[in-house]
């Protein structure tokens, strides 16, 4: 994620650091009430509000419900996690850790991707 080419050893270290960040975010933030509420409950009510007036079979709307739920759930980890880390004063550890900003962002993105999958 830096401007120059990375050696295979350095690439492996940076990737492991990004995976550790992703694992921590999944463990700490995925089952928090804001993530569950916004990622799972909100899309369900959004689906009901738009689909309840239609005169079609509900089976046509299920793929859309699944997609919007995955989108909201997987994109909600970073917005829920970053403010919490700032309040808990743990965000500064990332800034002083031997991991670049690009790999840190990759780790946080991986957490959302894995939770979505």
N, CA, C and O atoms as CSV, one atom per row, in Angstrom:
chain,resi,resn,atom,element,x,y,z
A,1,UNK,N,N,0.813,-1.188,0.000
A,1,UNK,CA,C,0.000,0.000,0.000
A,1,UNK,C,C,0.859,1.256,0.000
A,1,UNK,O,O,0.328,2.366,-0.028
A,2,UNK,N,N,2.146,1.101,0.030
A,2,UNK,CA,C,3.010,2.268,-0.050
A,2,UNK,C,C,3.362,2.523,-1.500
A,2,UNK,O,O,3.017,1.734,-2.380
A,3,UNK,N,N,4.053,3.635,-1.749
A,3,UNK,CA,C,4.364,4.017,-3.116
A,3,UNK,C,C,5.353,3.087,-3.798
A,3,UNK,O,O,5.228,2.857,-5.001
A,4,UNK,N,N,6.337,2.538,-3.078
A,4,UNK,CA,C,7.342,1.688,-3.674
A,4,UNK,C,C,6.964,0.228,-3.637
A,4,UNK,O,O,5.940,-0.163,-3.077
A,5,UNK,N,N,7.824,-0.568,-4.254
A,5,UNK,CA,C,7.586,-2.015,-4.270
A,5,UNK,C,C,7.945,-2.603,-2.914
A,5,UNK,O,O,8.910,-2.183,-2.275
A,6,UNK,N,N,7.164,-3.569,-2.492
A,6,UNK,CA,C,7.406,-4.231,-1.215
A,6,UNK,C,C,8.065,-5.575,-1.450
A,6,UNK,O,O,7.723,-6.299,-2.385
A,7,UNK,N,N,9.017,-5.894,-0.587
A,7,UNK,CA,C,9.612,-7.223,-0.660
A,7,UNK,C,C,8.580,-8.241,-0.181
A,7,UNK,O,O,7.658,-7.882,0.551
A,8,UNK,N,N,8.718,-9.486,-0.576
A,8,UNK,CA,C,7.756,-10.505,-0.135
A,8,UNK,C,C,7.652,-10.624,1.392
A,8,UNK,O,O,6.569,-10.860,1.925
A,9,UNK,N,N,8.786,-10.459,2.092
A,9,UNK,CA,C,8.756,-10.538,3.551
A,9,UNK,C,C,7.973,-9.372,4.149
A,9,UNK,O,O,7.157,-9.555,5.052
A,10,UNK,N,N,8.231,-8.183,3.637
A,10,UNK,CA,C,7.523,-6.993,4.136
A,10,UNK,C,C,6.036,-7.063,3.807
A,10,UNK,O,O,5.194,-6.683,4.620
A,11,UNK,N,N,5.718,-7.552,2.610
A,11,UNK,CA,C,4.332,-7.708,2.210
A,11,UNK,C,C,3.606,-8.675,3.147
A,11,UNK,O,O,2.467,-8.428,3.543
A,12,UNK,N,N,4.270,-9.769,3.494
A,12,UNK,CA,C,3.676,-10.734,4.427
A,12,UNK,C,C,3.437,-10.126,5.801
A,12,UNK,O,O,2.393,-10.358,6.411
A,13,UNK,N,N,4.395,-9.352,6.288
A,13,UNK,CA,C,4.231,-8.703,7.593
A,13,UNK,C,C,3.081,-7.703,7.579
A,13,UNK,O,O,2.260,-7.681,8.496
A,14,UNK,N,N,3.025,-6.880,6.539
A,14,UNK,CA,C,1.962,-5.879,6.448
A,14,UNK,C,C,0.592,-6.544,6.315
A,14,UNK,O,O,-0.382,-6.083,6.910
A,15,UNK,N,N,0.515,-7.610,5.549
A,15,UNK,CA,C,-0.752,-8.321,5.396
A,15,UNK,C,C,-1.189,-8.957,6.711
A,15,UNK,O,O,-2.373,-8.934,7.046
A,16,UNK,N,N,-0.248,-9.520,7.455
A,16,UNK,CA,C,-0.578,-10.086,8.779
A,16,UNK,C,C,-1.084,-9.003,9.720
A,16,UNK,O,O,-2.021,-9.234,10.484
A,17,UNK,N,N,-0.474,-7.823,9.672
A,17,UNK,CA,C,-0.931,-6.713,10.515
A,17,UNK,C,C,-2.350,-6.287,10.138
A,17,UNK,O,O,-3.172,-6.022,11.015
A,18,UNK,N,N,-2.638,-6.222,8.844
A,18,UNK,CA,C,-3.987,-5.867,8.392
A,18,UNK,C,C,-4.989,-6.930,8.832
A,18,UNK,O,O,-6.107,-6.597,9.226
A,19,UNK,N,N,-4.605,-8.195,8.770
A,19,UNK,CA,C,-5.501,-9.274,9.203
A,19,UNK,C,C,-5.752,-9.236,10.705
A,19,UNK,O,O,-6.853,-9.557,11.155
A,20,UNK,N,N,-4.753,-8.851,11.482
A,20,UNK,CA,C,-4.949,-8.716,12.929
A,20,UNK,C,C,-5.939,-7.597,13.224
A,20,UNK,O,O,-6.796,-7.739,14.097
A,21,UNK,N,N,-5.828,-6.492,12.507
A,21,UNK,CA,C,-6.775,-5.386,12.681
A,21,UNK,C,C,-8.181,-5.840,12.310
A,21,UNK,O,O,-9.141,-5.537,13.018
A,22,UNK,N,N,-8.304,-6.567,11.199
A,22,UNK,CA,C,-9.621,-7.061,10.773
A,22,UNK,C,C,-10.199,-8.026,11.803
A,22,UNK,O,O,-11.386,-7.954,12.122
A,23,UNK,N,N,-9.382,-8.916,12.318
A,23,UNK,CA,C,-9.847,-9.884,13.319
A,23,UNK,C,C,-10.310,-9.171,14.585
A,23,UNK,O,O,-11.331,-9.538,15.166
A,24,UNK,N,N,-9.574,-8.165,15.009
A,24,UNK,CA,C,-9.966,-7.417,16.203
A,24,UNK,C,C,-11.281,-6.682,15.983
A,24,UNK,O,O,-12.151,-6.694,16.854
A,25,UNK,N,N,-11.431,-6.048,14.836
A,25,UNK,CA,C,-12.673,-5.323,14.553
A,25,UNK,C,C,-13.870,-6.261,14.499
A,25,UNK,O,O,-14.943,-5.928,15.002
A,26,UNK,N,N,-13.696,-7.418,13.900
A,26,UNK,CA,C,-14.794,-8.387,13.849
A,26,UNK,C,C,-15.161,-8.844,15.251
A,26,UNK,O,O,-16.341,-8.910,15.596
A,27,UNK,N,N,-14.171,-9.155,16.049
A,27,UNK,CA,C,-14.415,-9.653,17.408
A,27,UNK,C,C,-15.071,-8.598,18.298
A,27,UNK,O,O,-15.946,-8.923,19.101
A,28,UNK,N,N,-14.661,-7.355,18.162
A,28,UNK,CA,C,-15.140,-6.317,19.077
A,28,UNK,C,C,-16.409,-5.637,18.583
A,28,UNK,O,O,-17.305,-5.374,19.385
A,29,UNK,N,N,-16.518,-5.343,17.285
A,29,UNK,CA,C,-17.576,-4.460,16.815
A,29,UNK,C,C,-18.754,-5.135,16.116
A,29,UNK,O,O,-19.827,-4.537,16.040
A,30,UNK,N,N,-18.601,-6.331,15.614
A,30,UNK,CA,C,-19.662,-6.927,14.795
A,30,UNK,C,C,-20.928,-7.233,15.569
A,30,UNK,O,O,-22.016,-7.161,14.997
A,31,UNK,N,N,-20.836,-7.563,16.814
A,31,UNK,CA,C,-22.022,-7.924,17.585
A,31,UNK,C,C,-22.486,-6.807,18.503
A,31,UNK,O,O,-23.238,-7.055,19.446
A,32,UNK,N,N,-22.056,-5.600,18.247
A,32,UNK,CA,C,-22.517,-4.445,19.020
A,32,UNK,C,C,-23.938,-4.077,18.581
A,32,UNK,O,O,-24.283,-4.253,17.412
A,33,UNK,N,N,-24.761,-3.571,19.495
A,33,UNK,CA,C,-26.142,-3.215,19.135
A,33,UNK,C,C,-26.287,-2.250,17.962
A,33,UNK,O,O,-27.188,-2.452,17.147
A,34,UNK,N,N,-25.447,-1.196,17.820
A,34,UNK,CA,C,-25.636,-0.328,16.656
A,34,UNK,C,C,-25.421,-1.055,15.323
A,34,UNK,O,O,-26.134,-0.803,14.352
A,35,UNK,N,N,-24.449,-1.945,15.285
A,35,UNK,CA,C,-24.174,-2.679,14.048
A,35,UNK,C,C,-25.324,-3.627,13.741
A,35,UNK,O,O,-25.780,-3.708,12.601
A,36,UNK,N,N,-25.792,-4.342,14.757
A,36,UNK,CA,C,-26.904,-5.267,14.535
A,36,UNK,C,C,-28.185,-4.529,14.172
A,36,UNK,O,O,-28.927,-4.952,13.285
A,37,UNK,N,N,-28.436,-3.432,14.858
A,37,UNK,CA,C,-29.657,-2.682,14.597
A,37,UNK,C,C,-29.642,-2.077,13.195
A,37,UNK,O,O,-30.591,-2.246,12.429
A,38,UNK,N,N,-28.576,-1.383,12.868
A,38,UNK,CA,C,-28.522,-0.708,11.579
A,38,UNK,C,C,-28.290,-1.691,10.443
A,38,UNK,O,O,-28.757,-1.463,9.327
A,39,UNK,N,N,-27.582,-2.769,10.704
A,39,UNK,CA,C,-27.247,-3.707,9.642
A,39,UNK,C,C,-28.285,-4.759,9.374
A,39,UNK,O,O,-28.364,-5.255,8.250
A,40,UNK,N,N,-29.084,-5.122,10.345
A,40,UNK,CA,C,-30.045,-6.204,10.159
A,40,UNK,C,C,-31.492,-5.770,10.329
A,40,UNK,O,O,-32.339,-6.148,9.519
A,41,UNK,N,N,-31.796,-4.994,11.350
A,41,UNK,CA,C,-33.177,-4.610,11.632
A,41,UNK,C,C,-33.632,-3.484,10.708
A,41,UNK,O,O,-34.738,-3.540,10.170
A,42,UNK,N,N,-32.800,-2.469,10.516
A,42,UNK,CA,C,-33.169,-1.337,9.668
A,42,UNK,C,C,-33.498,-1.762,8.233
A,42,UNK,O,O,-34.515,-1.311,7.705
A,43,UNK,N,N,-32.686,-2.612,7.569
A,43,UNK,CA,C,-33.066,-3.035,6.217
A,43,UNK,C,C,-34.389,-3.803,6.181
A,43,UNK,O,O,-35.139,-3.690,5.213
A,44,UNK,N,N,-34.677,-4.568,7.206
A,44,UNK,CA,C,-35.940,-5.306,7.249
A,44,UNK,C,C,-37.126,-4.344,7.269
A,44,UNK,O,O,-38.088,-4.533,6.525
A,45,UNK,N,N,-37.065,-3.317,8.111
A,45,UNK,CA,C,-38.157,-2.348,8.162
A,45,UNK,C,C,-38.206,-1.489,6.902
A,45,UNK,O,O,-39.287,-1.105,6.455
A,46,UNK,N,N,-37.053,-1.187,6.333
A,46,UNK,CA,C,-37.017,-0.475,5.064
A,46,UNK,C,C,-37.681,-1.310,3.974
A,46,UNK,O,O,-38.449,-0.788,3.166
A,47,UNK,N,N,-37.387,-2.591,3.954
A,47,UNK,CA,C,-38.004,-3.512,3.000
A,47,UNK,C,C,-39.523,-3.547,3.186
A,47,UNK,O,O,-40.281,-3.477,2.219
A,48,UNK,N,N,-39.948,-3.654,4.435
A,48,UNK,CA,C,-41.390,-3.700,4.694
A,48,UNK,C,C,-42.079,-2.402,4.271
A,48,UNK,O,O,-43.180,-2.435,3.720
A,49,UNK,N,N,-41.444,-1.277,4.522
A,49,UNK,CA,C,-42.078,-0.004,4.199
A,49,UNK,C,C,-42.257,0.193,2.694
A,49,UNK,O,O,-43.217,0.836,2.269
A,50,UNK,N,N,-41.354,-0.345,1.890
A,50,UNK,CA,C,-41.488,-0.182,0.450
A,50,UNK,C,C,-42.254,-1.328,-0.209
A,50,UNK,O,O,-42.851,-1.136,-1.268
A,51,UNK,N,N,-42.247,-2.493,0.389
A,51,UNK,CA,C,-42.835,-3.656,-0.266
A,51,UNK,C,C,-44.263,-3.947,0.171
A,51,UNK,O,O,-44.986,-4.675,-0.509
A,52,UNK,N,N,-44.670,-3.388,1.291
A,52,UNK,CA,C,-45.981,-3.739,1.824
A,52,UNK,C,C,-47.127,-3.261,0.927
A,52,UNK,O,O,-48.193,-3.877,0.932
A,53,UNK,N,N,-46.944,-2.195,0.165
A,53,UNK,CA,C,-48.002,-1.701,-0.690
A,53,UNK,C,C,-48.032,-2.332,-2.070
A,53,UNK,O,O,-48.984,-2.124,-2.823
A,54,UNK,N,N,-47.005,-3.099,-2.415
A,54,UNK,CA,C,-46.957,-3.720,-3.735
A,54,UNK,C,C,-47.837,-4.961,-3.768
A,54,UNK,O,O,-48.097,-5.587,-2.740
A,55,UNK,N,N,-48.285,-5.300,-4.955
A,55,UNK,CA,C,-49.166,-6.453,-5.118
A,55,UNK,C,C,-48.436,-7.631,-5.762
A,55,UNK,O,O,-49.005,-8.306,-6.621
A,56,UNK,N,N,-47.238,-7.883,-5.381
A,56,UNK,CA,C,-46.488,-8.994,-5.962
A,56,UNK,C,C,-46.119,-10.011,-4.907
A,56,UNK,O,O,-46.308,-9.777,-3.713
A,57,UNK,N,N,-45.595,-11.138,-5.346
A,57,UNK,CA,C,-45.162,-12.149,-4.374
A,57,UNK,C,C,-43.945,-11.662,-3.583
A,57,UNK,O,O,-43.055,-11.000,-4.116
A,58,UNK,N,N,-43.939,-12.004,-2.327
A,58,UNK,CA,C,-42.852,-11.538,-1.457
A,58,UNK,C,C,-41.522,-12.187,-1.826
A,58,UNK,O,O,-40.458,-11.661,-1.501
A,59,UNK,N,N,-41.585,-13.322,-2.502
A,59,UNK,CA,C,-40.346,-14.008,-2.894
A,59,UNK,C,C,-39.531,-13.177,-3.890
A,59,UNK,O,O,-38.321,-13.373,-4.002
A,60,UNK,N,N,-40.171,-12.259,-4.611
A,60,UNK,CA,C,-39.427,-11.382,-5.518
A,60,UNK,C,C,-38.615,-10.331,-4.768
A,60,UNK,O,O,-37.614,-9.837,-5.287
A,61,UNK,N,N,-39.030,-9.990,-3.572
A,61,UNK,CA,C,-38.334,-8.964,-2.813
A,61,UNK,C,C,-37.249,-9.484,-1.909
A,61,UNK,O,O,-36.437,-8.703,-1.412
A,62,UNK,N,N,-37.209,-10.789,-1.678
A,62,UNK,CA,C,-36.219,-11.366,-0.757
A,62,UNK,C,C,-34.780,-11.132,-1.222
A,62,UNK,O,O,-33.948,-10.776,-0.387
A,63,UNK,N,N,-34.432,-11.311,-2.510
A,63,UNK,CA,C,-33.045,-11.016,-2.917
A,63,UNK,C,C,-32.640,-9.565,-2.630
A,63,UNK,O,O,-31.502,-9.307,-2.238
A,64,UNK,N,N,-33.548,-8.638,-2.818
A,64,UNK,CA,C,-33.248,-7.243,-2.505
A,64,UNK,C,C,-33.031,-7.027,-1.018
A,64,UNK,O,O,-32.150,-6.267,-0.614
A,65,UNK,N,N,-33.840,-7.702,-0.201
A,65,UNK,CA,C,-33.672,-7.604,1.249
A,65,UNK,C,C,-32.314,-8.148,1.681
A,65,UNK,O,O,-31.639,-7.551,2.519
A,66,UNK,N,N,-31.922,-9.270,1.113
A,66,UNK,CA,C,-30.620,-9.864,1.456
A,66,UNK,C,C,-29.497,-8.926,1.042
A,66,UNK,O,O,-28.554,-8.717,1.806
A,67,UNK,N,N,-29.583,-8.362,-0.151
A,67,UNK,CA,C,-28.521,-7.463,-0.630
A,67,UNK,C,C,-28.407,-6.207,0.218
A,67,UNK,O,O,-27.305,-5.805,0.592
A,68,UNK,N,N,-29.526,-5.591,0.521
A,68,UNK,CA,C,-29.464,-4.357,1.307
A,68,UNK,C,C,-29.008,-4.651,2.738
A,68,UNK,O,O,-28.316,-3.833,3.344
A,69,UNK,N,N,-29.388,-5.806,3.280
A,69,UNK,CA,C,-28.921,-6.178,4.622
A,69,UNK,C,C,-27.418,-6.387,4.637
A,69,UNK,O,O,-26.739,-5.926,5.555
A,70,UNK,N,N,-26.886,-7.080,3.631
A,70,UNK,CA,C,-25.435,-7.284,3.542
A,70,UNK,C,C,-24.700,-5.960,3.386
A,70,UNK,O,O,-23.657,-5.740,4.001
A,71,UNK,N,N,-25.248,-5.092,2.565
A,71,UNK,CA,C,-24.614,-3.795,2.359
A,71,UNK,C,C,-24.573,-2.992,3.654
A,71,UNK,O,O,-23.519,-2.482,4.033
A,72,UNK,N,N,-25.716,-2.875,4.338
A,72,UNK,CA,C,-25.759,-2.088,5.558
A,72,UNK,C,C,-24.910,-2.716,6.665
A,72,UNK,O,O,-24.219,-2.003,7.392
A,73,UNK,N,N,-24.957,-4.032,6.796
A,73,UNK,CA,C,-24.199,-4.690,7.862
A,73,UNK,C,C,-22.698,-4.575,7.631
A,73,UNK,O,O,-21.949,-4.271,8.560
A,74,UNK,N,N,-22.255,-4.815,6.408
A,74,UNK,CA,C,-20.813,-4.791,6.167
A,74,UNK,C,C,-20.239,-3.385,6.115
A,74,UNK,O,O,-19.055,-3.197,6.393
A,75,UNK,N,N,-21.043,-2.404,5.769
A,75,UNK,CA,C,-20.519,-1.038,5.718
A,75,UNK,C,C,-20.687,-0.297,7.037
A,75,UNK,O,O,-20.354,0.885,7.121
A,76,UNK,N,N,-21.185,-0.948,8.047
A,76,UNK,CA,C,-21.461,-0.285,9.311
A,76,UNK,C,C,-20.393,-0.528,10.368
A,76,UNK,O,O,-20.465,0.061,11.447
A,77,UNK,N,N,-19.417,-1.364,10.099
A,77,UNK,CA,C,-18.409,-1.661,11.120
A,77,UNK,C,C,-17.486,-0.471,11.353
A,77,UNK,O,O,-17.236,-0.106,12.501
A,78,UNK,N,N,-16.983,0.131,10.300
A,78,UNK,CA,C,-16.069,1.266,10.473
A,78,UNK,C,C,-16.750,2.465,11.121
A,78,UNK,O,O,-16.167,3.059,12.028
A,79,UNK,N,N,-17.965,2.854,10.700
A,79,UNK,CA,C,-18.596,3.991,11.377
A,79,UNK,C,C,-18.916,3.719,12.843
A,79,UNK,O,O,-18.960,4.655,13.642
A,80,UNK,N,N,-19.134,2.484,13.206
A,80,UNK,CA,C,-19.397,2.166,14.611
A,80,UNK,C,C,-18.093,2.011,15.389
A,80,UNK,O,O,-18.037,2.318,16.580
A,81,UNK,N,N,-17.048,1.536,14.718
A,81,UNK,CA,C,-15.799,1.243,15.411
A,81,UNK,C,C,-14.884,2.430,15.612
A,81,UNK,O,O,-14.280,2.573,16.674
A,82,UNK,N,N,-14.773,3.275,14.618
A,82,UNK,CA,C,-13.824,4.388,14.716
A,82,UNK,C,C,-14.157,5.358,15.854
A,82,UNK,O,O,-13.254,5.703,16.616
A,83,UNK,N,N,-15.394,5.810,16.008
A,83,UNK,CA,C,-15.680,6.699,17.141
A,83,UNK,C,C,-15.465,6.018,18.488
A,83,UNK,O,O,-15.018,6.650,19.446
A,84,UNK,N,N,-15.783,4.739,18.557
A,84,UNK,CA,C,-15.578,4.006,19.810
A,84,UNK,C,C,-14.090,3.950,20.152
A,84,UNK,O,O,-13.714,4.118,21.312
A,85,UNK,N,N,-13.251,3.719,19.157
A,85,UNK,CA,C,-11.808,3.683,19.409
A,85,UNK,C,C,-11.272,5.054,19.791
A,85,UNK,O,O,-10.348,5.155,20.599
A,86,UNK,N,N,-11.836,6.100,19.225
A,86,UNK,CA,C,-11.399,7.448,19.605
A,86,UNK,C,C,-11.786,7.747,21.047
A,86,UNK,O,O,-11.007,8.350,21.785
A,87,UNK,N,N,-13.004,7.323,21.459
A,87,UNK,CA,C,-13.429,7.549,22.847
A,87,UNK,C,C,-12.604,6.727,23.824
A,87,UNK,O,O,-12.264,7.203,24.908
A,88,UNK,N,N,-12.282,5.505,23.449
A,88,UNK,CA,C,-11.518,4.618,24.327
A,88,UNK,C,C,-10.021,4.903,24.277
A,88,UNK,O,O,-9.243,4.254,24.977
A,89,UNK,N,N,-9.611,5.871,23.453
A,89,UNK,CA,C,-8.204,6.281,23.309
A,89,UNK,C,C,-7.327,5.145,22.781
A,89,UNK,O,O,-6.138,5.091,23.095
A,90,UNK,N,N,-7.893,4.242,21.988
A,90,UNK,CA,C,-7.099,3.165,21.406
A,90,UNK,C,C,-6.716,3.451,19.962
A,90,UNK,O,O,-5.887,2.742,19.393
A,91,UNK,N,N,-7.304,4.477,19.364
A,91,UNK,CA,C,-6.982,4.811,17.979
A,91,UNK,C,C,-5.537,5.280,17.846
A,91,UNK,O,O,-4.905,5.041,16.818
A,92,UNK,N,N,-5.013,5.936,18.857
A,92,UNK,CA,C,-3.628,6.418,18.788
A,92,UNK,C,C,-2.633,5.262,18.736
A,92,UNK,O,O,-1.501,5.443,18.288
A,93,UNK,N,N,-3.040,4.080,19.188
A,93,UNK,CA,C,-2.145,2.915,19.071
A,93,UNK,C,C,-1.895,2.570,17.612
A,93,UNK,O,O,-0.787,2.180,17.241
A,94,UNK,N,N,-2.932,2.715,16.778
A,94,UNK,CA,C,-2.738,2.458,15.350
A,94,UNK,C,C,-1.724,3.421,14.769
A,94,UNK,O,O,-0.888,3.037,13.951
A,95,UNK,N,N,-1.801,4.671,15.193
A,95,UNK,CA,C,-0.923,5.682,14.624
A,95,UNK,C,C,0.527,5.494,15.038
A,95,UNK,O,O,1.437,5.907,14.318
A,96,UNK,N,N,0.749,4.876,16.189
A,96,UNK,CA,C,2.118,4.627,16.639
A,96,UNK,C,C,2.584,3.212,16.339
A,96,UNK,O,O,3.755,2.893,16.544
A,97,UNK,N,N,1.690,2.360,15.858
A,97,UNK,CA,C,2.055,0.978,15.544
A,97,UNK,C,C,2.864,0.930,14.246
A,97,UNK,O,O,2.774,1.838,13.420
A,98,UNK,N,N,3.641,-0.117,14.074
A,98,UNK,CA,C,4.441,-0.218,12.842
A,98,UNK,C,C,3.613,-0.737,11.659
A,98,UNK,O,O,3.983,-1.718,11.014
A,99,UNK,N,N,2.507,-0.075,11.390
A,99,UNK,CA,C,1.669,-0.423,10.243
A,99,UNK,C,C,1.313,0.877,9.530
A,99,UNK,O,O,0.996,1.881,10.167
A,100,UNK,N,N,1.367,0.845,8.217
A,100,UNK,CA,C,1.075,2.063,7.468
A,100,UNK,C,C,-0.431,2.313,7.438
A,100,UNK,O,O,-1.232,1.413,7.689
A,101,UNK,N,N,-0.790,3.535,7.130
A,101,UNK,CA,C,-2.193,3.926,7.104
A,101,UNK,C,C,-2.979,3.111,6.070
A,101,UNK,O,O,-4.120,2.725,6.322
A,102,UNK,N,N,-2.380,2.855,4.928
A,102,UNK,CA,C,-3.043,2.078,3.882
A,102,UNK,C,C,-3.371,0.657,4.326
A,102,UNK,O,O,-4.456,0.150,4.042
A,103,UNK,N,N,-2.441,0.017,5.020
A,103,UNK,CA,C,-2.683,-1.351,5.487
A,103,UNK,C,C,-3.671,-1.364,6.639
A,103,UNK,O,O,-4.420,-2.327,6.807
A,104,UNK,N,N,-3.680,-0.291,7.442
A,104,UNK,CA,C,-4.675,-0.199,8.512
A,104,UNK,C,C,-6.078,-0.089,7.914
A,104,UNK,O,O,-7.013,-0.732,8.390
A,105,UNK,N,N,-6.216,0.719,6.882
A,105,UNK,CA,C,-7.507,0.866,6.215
A,105,UNK,C,C,-7.912,-0.452,5.556
A,105,UNK,O,O,-9.087,-0.819,5.575
A,106,UNK,N,N,-6.951,-1.161,4.978
A,106,UNK,CA,C,-7.249,-2.462,4.394
A,106,UNK,C,C,-7.771,-3.426,5.462
A,106,UNK,O,O,-8.716,-4.174,5.210
A,107,UNK,N,N,-7.171,-3.414,6.639
A,107,UNK,CA,C,-7.636,-4.281,7.733
A,107,UNK,C,C,-9.051,-3.951,8.158
A,107,UNK,O,O,-9.858,-4.849,8.395
A,108,UNK,N,N,-9.353,-2.684,8.254
A,108,UNK,CA,C,-10.708,-2.270,8.639
A,108,UNK,C,C,-11.718,-2.620,7.541
A,108,UNK,O,O,-12.854,-2.991,7.836
A,109,UNK,N,N,-11.301,-2.500,6.278
A,109,UNK,CA,C,-12.172,-2.856,5.166
A,109,UNK,C,C,-12.406,-4.367,5.139
A,109,UNK,O,O,-13.522,-4.819,4.881
A,110,UNK,N,N,-11.374,-5.134,5.400
A,110,UNK,CA,C,-11.524,-6.594,5.451
A,110,UNK,C,C,-12.512,-7.038,6.516
A,110,UNK,O,O,-13.239,-8.013,6.324
A,111,UNK,N,N,-12.543,-6.336,7.628
A,111,UNK,CA,C,-13.496,-6.682,8.689
A,111,UNK,C,C,-14.925,-6.560,8.179
A,111,UNK,O,O,-15.748,-7.445,8.412
A,112,UNK,N,N,-15.221,-5.473,7.489
A,112,UNK,CA,C,-16.550,-5.298,6.923
A,112,UNK,C,C,-16.849,-6.330,5.856
A,112,UNK,O,O,-17.970,-6.834,5.781
A,113,UNK,N,N,-15.869,-6.653,5.032
A,113,UNK,CA,C,-16.066,-7.635,3.979
A,113,UNK,C,C,-16.352,-9.013,4.549
A,113,UNK,O,O,-17.283,-9.691,4.115
A,114,UNK,N,N,-15.544,-9.428,5.529
A,114,UNK,CA,C,-15.740,-10.760,6.130
A,114,UNK,C,C,-17.069,-10.839,6.858
A,114,UNK,O,O,-17.758,-11.855,6.772
A,115,UNK,N,N,-17.441,-9.790,7.572
A,115,UNK,CA,C,-18.721,-9.796,8.271
A,115,UNK,C,C,-19.879,-9.837,7.276
A,115,UNK,O,O,-20.895,-10.483,7.532
A,116,UNK,N,N,-19.732,-9.155,6.150
A,116,UNK,CA,C,-20.771,-9.187,5.131
A,116,UNK,C,C,-20.922,-10.554,4.489
A,116,UNK,O,O,-22.030,-11.000,4.192
A,117,UNK,N,N,-19.793,-11.209,4.279
A,117,UNK,CA,C,-19.834,-12.544,3.669
A,117,UNK,C,C,-20.413,-13.529,4.665
A,117,UNK,O,O,-20.539,-14.715,4.358
